[in-house]
Amino acid sequence: MLAFLAMTIVMMITLSQRRTDIRSHESLVENEFEIMANALAIEQMEIVIGSTAWEDLENWDDSVSTKNFTFTGFQESFQIGVSIQFVDGFGNPSIVPTTIKEVAISAMNDRYVLPLVTHARLVSE
């Protein structure tokens, strides 16, 4: 009876350790995906702001594109969403046109329900 109890305790400790290892690995993978998504979102932000005149930024609103992150034979696809809106001097959304626009870029991956990262930048006229 004591041997069975000892085996049960050892199995529970081992199971607990494996769960901790799995959670740690999942967290590491999620962090890597966030780093990849971050790089692509920043790149897209530079493309949108650097190649578009202020008055034409609305052309990017609600656009979604697929970008691949490639590193030494590894490749993963991300959906990059762009949102443009007018904001007031405090950065709050405005329903009337102002001289400031917020460009928000979100990077998503099919493995995750929510966007991994979202970058926002204010651009004035």
Protein Blocks (a to p, Z undefined) as FASTA:
>chain_A
ZZmmmmmmmmmmmmmmmmmmmmmmmmmmmmmmmmmmmmmmmmmmmmmmmmpcfklmmmmg
opacdddddeehiacddddddddddddfkopacfbdcfbdcdddddddfkbmbdfbdcdd
dddZZ
